[in-house]
Amino acid sequence: MSLRVKGITAMKWSSLSTVVSIVIQIAQIVIISRLLKPGDYGLMGMIMVFVVMAVAMNDLGISNAIIHRQNVTRKELSSLYILNLAAGATACLTVWLLAPVAAYFYHEPKLIGPMHVMAFLCFVPSIGQQFQVLFQKELKFDYLAKVDIAAYLFGFTVVLIGAINGYGVYALVWSHLANALLKSIALAIVGWRRWKPSWHFSTKDLKGYLSFGLYQMGTNITQTFISNLDYMILGRMFGAEKLGYYTFAFQICSMPVQKLNPLFSQISLPILARIQDQIEQLRRGFLKITSIVSYVNAPIYLGLIVTAPFLVPLAFGEQWTPSIPLIQVLAGMILIRSIIMNTSSLLLAKGRADIAFKYTLISLVVILPALTLGAYVGGGTGVAVAYLLAQVVLFGIHYRISVNGILGACLPVYLRSLSPGISYSLLMALGVLGIGQIVQSSYTHIVIVCLQIAFGALLYAVLLYLFNRGKVKELAAQFMLKYTKKQA
């Protein structure tokens, strides 16, 4: 099977997993947001600051090193697996011990109990993490898709039962653990048969992996710290309830990119890694992926900006109305960040984790003062606006350091790869905004939202057809050919 065919097959399975997980998570947010309080989301946001920092250190950055290296021995995998388990156990113990520190930092004694439980989220994924990487490396996304779907369903069931029975923040905590536990067990059961680790461990096997991994781990830790600066600042200054509105808004906005970015990176990283020495082919592949990212992410986030005033009260309840302006600003910020994040696959494919680390340090220098000033000036809204402006600045820096550093000067063609998806989405968003303004005084929220979504989808499809008629016809012909073969 050719690399192209493997990539298409992988995309199909990953797309299925992504669509199902998005549906499950949307259902979860819609239902659970009516059963839990803003304070519960705020407490969870506080806890996750410490947990995700520890999770970022779980495998010492060696997972992507396994994908980057084309020849990995059984002994190396065994040593790396044992190291991974040890790192996960250490992270788990660290978070457990830091629970009182977190409670003191946020002036919130209620954090200690749920944070002790969440500490195990640092160890559980390490059981199956290496097997997931190996499945990704071989583009075996069919099993990964099935595992992800089952894990999300299990997590949704747990949080629903917990929320209905009044467990508050613990419902969210147990949901995270249930998802991770089922996923790790399923990966380990099958992965153990294919790549059974032995009790072999040697520091010699780690040579090359740790040097790559330390840069990657440094990047992950710094990025995670940056991503949680807003939670730290708002939680410290304004408490759980105010943070809860911001956490809810951020969760709504980040959900698409959390699902779609791994979909792109899981598939693009092993493919780009195989052509890492063919610079022209690498450039074309990266720009193609960048274009796809803009076509997918831009309509989602620009659409969310214009539909939020009607969508939020309808889907989640009037209690979340204060989150609307936060959602609108954060949607723009995450759209820009999703484009920047797409470059990580290129850097890792070339083995340039050092560039990613350098960019991350620069990001910290830009974002930390921006968010701090934003919080003092405008609270949660000030933080969101500051985050958006910081991402605009970082977009230029990211091109200079990352894209130009690997592929050479290609700014015009890079911007051209982004412009169609963003331009069509802007036109779509303006149309959706106009429809909302026209009918807002005549219909209920549910009718307005349905009209906006239907009109937006139709308008975007029409724009794609008008300006990409040749590509649309080519895809339609391919679909019809495949359908005809199936019928035959």
C-alpha positions in Angstrom: 0.0 0.0 0.0 1.4 3.4 -1.0 2.1 6.2 1.5 -0.7 8.3 -0.2 -3.2 5.5 0.2 -2.2 4.9 3.8 -2.5 8.6 4.5 -6.0 8.7 3.0 -7.1 5.6 5.0 -5.7 7.1 8.2 -7.5 10.3 7.5 -10.8 8.5 7.1 -10.5 6.6 10.4 -9.2 9.7 12.3 -12.0 11.8 10.8 -14.6 9.3 12.0 -13.1 9.3 15.5 -12.9 13.1 15.5 -16.5 13.5 14.4 -17.9 11.0 16.9 -15.8 12.5 19.8 -17.0 16.0 18.9 -20.6 14.9 18.9 -20.1 13.2 22.3 -18.3 16.2 23.8 -20.9 18.6 22.5 -23.6 16.5 24.0 -21.6 16.3 27.3 -21.2 20.1 27.5 -24.8 20.8 26.6 -26.1 18.4 29.3 -23.5 18.8 32.0 -23.4 22.7 31.8 -27.0 22.6 33.0 -26.2 20.3 36.0 -23.0 21.9 37.2 -22.2 25.4 38.5 -19.6 27.9 37.1 -17.7 27.3 40.4 -17.3 23.6 39.5 -15.7 24.5 36.1 -13.6 27.0 37.9 -12.2 24.4 40.4 -11.5 22.1 37.5 -9.6 24.8 35.7 -7.5 25.4 38.8 -6.7 21.7 39.1 -5.9 21.2 35.5 -3.2 23.9 35.6 -1.1 21.6 37.8 -2.2 18.3 36.2 -1.5 19.2 32.6 1.9 20.5 33.5 2.8 17.1 35.0 1.2 15.3 32.1 3.5 17.3 29.7 6.5 15.6 31.4 5.0 12.1 31.2 7.2 10.6 28.5 10.0 13.1 28.6 9.2 14.1 25.0 10.3 10.7 23.6 7.0 9.8 21.9 7.6 12.0 18.9 11.3 10.9 18.8 10.0 7.3 18.2 8.0 8.6 15.2 11.0 10.7 13.9 13.4 7.7 14.0 12.7 5.3 11.2 14.5 2.3 12.8 13.8 1.6 16.4 14.9 -1.6 18.1 12.9 -3.8 20.5 15.5 -3.1 23.3 15.1 0.6 22.8 11.4 0.4 23.0 11.6 -1.6 26.2 13.9 0.9 27.8 11.8 3.8 26.7 8.6 2.1 28.0 10.1 1.6 31.5 11.3 5.2 31.5 7.8 6.3 30.5 6.2 4.4 33.4 8.7 5.8 35.9 8.1 9.4 34.6 4.3 8.9 34.9 4.6 7.6 38.5 6.9 10.5 39.4 4.4 13.0 37.9 1.5 11.4 39.8 3.3 11.7 43.1 4.3 15.3 42.4 0.8 16.4 41.7 -0.5 14.6 44.8 2.1 16.4 47.0 1.3 19.8 45.3 -2.4 19.7 46.2 -2.0 21.8 49.4 0.3 24.2 47.5 -2.4 24.7 44.8 -5.1 25.3 47.5 -2.9 27.9 49.1 -2.0 29.6 45.8 -5.7 29.9 44.8 -7.0 30.5 48.4 -9.3 27.5 47.7 -9.2 24.6 50.2 -11.8 22.6 48.2 -9.0 21.8 45.7 -7.1 19.3 47.8 -9.5 16.3 47.5 -10.3 16.4 43.8 -6.7 17.2 43.0 -5.5 14.1 44.9 -7.8 12.0 42.7 -6.7 13.8 39.5 -3.1 13.0 40.3 -3.6 9.5 38.9 -4.3 11.0 35.5 -0.6 11.6 35.3 0.2 7.9 35.5 -2.6 6.1 33.8 -1.9 7.3 30.2 1.7 6.2 30.4 0.5 2.6 30.4 -0.6 2.8 26.8 1.1 5.9 25.5 4.0 4.2 23.7 1.6 1.8 22.0 -0.4 4.7 20.7 2.7 6.2 19.2 3.6 3.0 17.5 0.1 2.6 16.1 0.4 6.2 14.7 3.8 5.6 13.3 2.4 2.6 11.2 -0.7 4.7 10.3 -2.9 2.1 12.0 -5.6 4.5 12.8 -8.6 2.2 12.6 -8.0 0.7 16.1 -7.1 4.1 17.5 -10.4 5.5 16.3 -12.4 2.7 17.9 -10.5 3.1 21.2 -11.1 6.9 21.2 -14.8 6.5 20.6 -15.2 3.9 23.3 -13.2 6.0 25.8 -15.2 9.2 25.1 -18.5 7.3 25.6 -17.3 5.8 28.8 -16.1 9.2 30.1 -19.4 10.8 29.1 -21.4 8.1 31.0 -19.3 8.7 34.1 -19.7 12.4 34.2 -23.4 12.2 33.5 -24.0 9.9 36.4 -21.8 12.0 38.7 -23.5 15.3 37.7 -27.0 13.9 38.1 -26.1 12.6 41.6 -24.7 16.0 42.7 -20.9 15.2 42.8 -20.0 18.6 41.3 -16.4 18.9 40.3 -15.8 15.2 41.2 -18.0 14.3 38.2 -15.6 16.0 35.9 -12.6 14.5 37.7 -13.8 10.9 37.4 -14.8 11.4 33.8 -11.2 12.3 32.9 -9.9 9.3 34.7 -12.4 6.9 33.2 -11.6 8.1 29.7 -7.8 7.7 30.2 -8.1 4.4 32.0 -10.2 2.7 29.3 -8.0 4.1 26.5 -4.7 3.0 28.2 -6.0 -0.5 28.9 -7.3 -1.0 25.3 -4.0 0.3 23.8 -1.9 -1.9 26.1 -3.9 -5.1 25.5 -3.4 -5.0 21.7 -0.1 -3.2 21.7 1.5 -5.6 24.2 0.9 -8.4 21.7 2.6 -6.6 18.8 5.4 -4.7 20.5 5.8 -6.6 23.8 8.2 -4.8 26.1 10.7 -6.8 28.1 12.1 -5.9 31.5 15.2 -4.8 29.7 16.5 -1.3 30.6 19.7 0.4 29.6 20.8 4.0 29.5 22.6 3.2 26.2 19.2 2.7 24.5 18.2 6.2 25.4 21.0 7.8 23.5 19.6 10.3 20.9 16.1 10.0 22.3 16.6 12.0 25.4 18.5 14.8 23.6 15.5 15.1 21.2 13.0 14.5 23.9 14.4 17.1 26.3 13.8 19.8 23.8 10.3 18.4 23.1 9.6 18.1 26.8 10.8 21.6 27.4 8.6 22.8 24.6 5.6 20.9 26.0 6.1 22.2 29.5 6.5 25.8 28.4 3.6 25.6 26.1 1.4 24.1 28.8 2.5 26.8 31.2 1.7 29.5 28.7 -1.7 27.8 27.9 -2.6 27.9 31.6 -1.3 31.4 32.5 -4.8 32.8 32.0 -6.3 30.2 34.4 -3.6 30.9 37.0 -4.0 34.7 36.8 -7.8 34.8 36.8 -8.1 32.0 39.5 -5.6 33.8 41.8 -7.2 37.3 41.3 -10.9 36.6 40.9 -11.7 33.1 42.4 -13.5 30.0 41.1 -16.8 31.5 39.9 -15.2 34.1 37.6 -12.7 31.6 36.4 -15.6 29.2 35.8 -17.1 31.5 33.1 -13.7 31.9 31.4 -13.0 28.2 31.7 -16.3 27.4 30.1 -15.7 29.8 27.3 -12.2 28.5 26.7 -13.5 24.9 26.7 -16.1 25.7 24.1 -13.6 27.5 21.8 -10.8 25.0 22.3 -12.8 21.9 21.7 -12.6 22.0 17.8 -8.9 22.5 17.8 -8.3 19.9 20.5 -10.1 17.4 18.2 -8.9 18.6 14.8 -5.3 19.5 15.5 -4.4 16.0 16.7 -6.2 14.7 13.6 -3.9 16.7 11.4 -0.7 16.2 13.4 -1.2 12.4 13.9 -1.4 11.9 10.2 0.9 14.6 8.9 3.8 13.9 11.3 4.6 10.4 10.1 4.1 11.3 6.5 6.3 14.5 6.7 8.9 12.5 8.6 9.2 10.1 5.7 9.9 12.9 3.2 11.9 15.0 5.6 15.0 15.0 3.3 13.1 16.0 0.2 12.7 19.7 0.7 10.5 20.6 -2.3 8.1 17.7 -1.5 8.2 18.6 2.1 7.3 22.2 1.3 4.3 21.2 -0.9 3.1 18.8 1.7 3.2 21.3 4.6 1.5 24.0 2.6 -1.2 21.6 1.6 -1.8 20.7 5.2 -1.8 24.4 6.1 -4.5 25.1 3.5 -6.7 22.2 4.7 -6.4 23.5 8.3 -7.6 27.0 7.2 -10.5 25.5 5.2 -11.6 23.5 8.2 -10.9 25.7 11.2 -11.8 29.2 9.9 -15.5 28.6 9.2 -15.9 26.9 12.6 -14.3 29.8 14.6 -15.6 32.7 12.6 -19.1 31.0 12.6 -18.9 30.7 16.4 -18.1 34.4 16.8 -21.3 35.5 15.0 -23.6 32.7 16.4 -22.5 32.9 20.1 -25.2 35.5 21.3 -28.0 33.1 20.3 -26.2 29.7 20.5 -24.9 30.0 24.1 -28.2 30.7 25.9 -30.0 28.1 23.8 -27.5 25.3 24.1 -26.1 25.8 27.6 -28.6 27.9 29.5 -29.0 31.6 30.5 -26.5 31.1 33.4 -23.6 31.1 30.9 -24.6 34.4 29.2 -21.5 36.2 30.8 -19.3 33.8 28.8 -20.6 35.1 25.4 -18.1 38.0 24.9 -15.3 35.7 26.1 -16.2 33.1 23.6 -16.2 35.6 20.7 -12.7 36.9 21.5 -11.2 33.6 22.4 -12.6 32.1 19.1 -10.5 34.6 17.1 -7.4 33.9 19.3 -7.6 30.1 18.9 -8.1 30.3 15.2 -4.8 32.1 14.9 -3.2 29.7 17.4 -4.4 26.7 15.4 -2.5 27.9 12.4 0.6 28.3 14.4 0.3 24.9 16.1 0.1 23.2 12.7 3.8 23.9 12.2 4.8 21.6 15.1 4.5 18.5 12.8 6.9 20.1 10.3 9.5 20.8 13.0 9.2 17.4 14.6 9.4 15.7 11.2 12.7 17.4 10.6 13.9 16.6 14.1 14.1 20.3 15.0 12.5 20.3 18.4 15.1 22.9 19.3 13.3 25.5 17.1 10.0 24.6 18.7 11.5 25.2 22.1 13.0 28.5 21.0 9.6 29.7 19.7 7.9 28.6 22.9 10.3 30.6 25.1 9.6 33.7 22.9 5.9 33.0 23.3 6.2 33.1 27.1 8.0 36.5 26.9 5.1 37.9 24.8 2.1 36.3 26.5 3.0 36.6 30.2 3.0 40.4 30.4 0.1 40.7 28.0 -2.2 38.5 30.1 -1.2 40.1 33.4 -1.9 43.5 32.1 -5.2 42.3 30.5 -6.3 40.9 33.8 -5.6 44.1 35.7 -7.3 46.3 33.1 -10.4 44.2 32.2 -10.6 41.0 34.2 -11.6 37.9 32.1 -12.5 40.0 29.0 -9.2 41.8 29.3 -7.3 38.5 29.4 -9.1 37.2 26.3 -8.4 40.4 24.3 -4.7 40.4 25.4 -4.4 36.8 24.4 -5.8 37.6 20.9 -3.4 40.5 20.4 -0.5 38.4 21.6 -1.3 35.7 19.0 -1.3 38.3 16.2 2.2 39.3 17.2 3.3 35.6 17.6 2.0 34.7 14.1 4.8 36.8 12.5 7.4 35.5 14.9 6.3 31.9 14.2 6.7 32.3 10.5 10.2 33.8 10.8 11.5 31.2 13.2 9.6 28.0 12.2 8.4 28.1 8.7 11.2 30.2 7.2 13.8 28.3 9.3 12.9 25.0 7.8 11.5 25.7 4.3 13.3 28.9 3.5 11.6 32.2 2.4 8.1 31.4 1.3 5.9 34.0 3.0 3.8 34.9 -0.1 3.0 31.2 -0.9 2.4 30.5 2.8 -0.1 33.3 3.1 -1.8 32.2 -0.2 -2.3 28.8 1.3 -4.2 30.4 4.2 -6.1 33.1 2.4 -8.9 31.1 0.6 -10.2 29.3 3.6 -10.1 32.5 5.7 -11.6 34.7 3.0 -14.5 32.4 2.3 -15.1 32.0 6.0 -15.2 35.8 6.5 -17.8 36.1 3.8 -19.8 33.3 5.3 -19.6 34.9 8.8 -20.9 38.2 7.5 -23.8 36.5 5.8 -24.6 34.6 9.0 -24.4 37.8 11.1 -26.8 39.5 8.7 -29.3 36.7 8.9 -29.2 36.9 12.7 -29.8 40.6 12.7 -32.7 40.3 10.3 -34.6 37.6 12.1 -33.7 38.2 15.8 -36.8 40.1 16.6 -39.2 37.7 14.8 -38.1 34.2 15.9 -37.0 32.3 19.0 -33.3 31.5 19.6 -33.7 27.9 18.4 -35.1 29.1 15.0 -32.4 31.8 14.7 -29.6 29.4 15.4 -30.9 26.8 13.0 -31.3 29.4 10.3 -27.8 30.7 10.9 -26.2 27.3 10.8 -28.1 26.2 7.7 -27.4 29.5 5.8 -23.8 29.5 6.8 -23.2 25.9 5.7 -25.0 26.6 2.4 -23.1 29.8 1.7 -19.7 28.3 2.5 -20.5 25.4 0.2 -21.5 27.8 -2.6 -18.3 29.8 -2.1 -16.2 26.7 -2.3 -17.9 25.6 -5.5 -17.7 29.0 -7.2 -14.0 29.6 -6.4 -12.8 26.0 -6.4 -15.1 24.5 -9.1 -12.4 22.4 -10.6 -11.3 20.8 -7.3 -14.9 20.2 -6.2 -15.7 18.5 -9.5 -12.6 16.4 -9.2 -13.5 15.2 -5.7 -17.1 14.5 -6.8 -15.8 12.4 -9.7 -13.6 10.5 -7.4 -16.5 9.9 -5.0 -18.8 8.7 -7.8 -16.1 6.4 -9.2 -15.6 4.8 -5.8 -19.3 4.5 -5.2 -19.8 2.9 -8.7 -17.1 0.4 -7.9 -18.7 -0.5 -4.6 -22.1 -1.0 -6.3 -20.5 -3.2 -8.9 
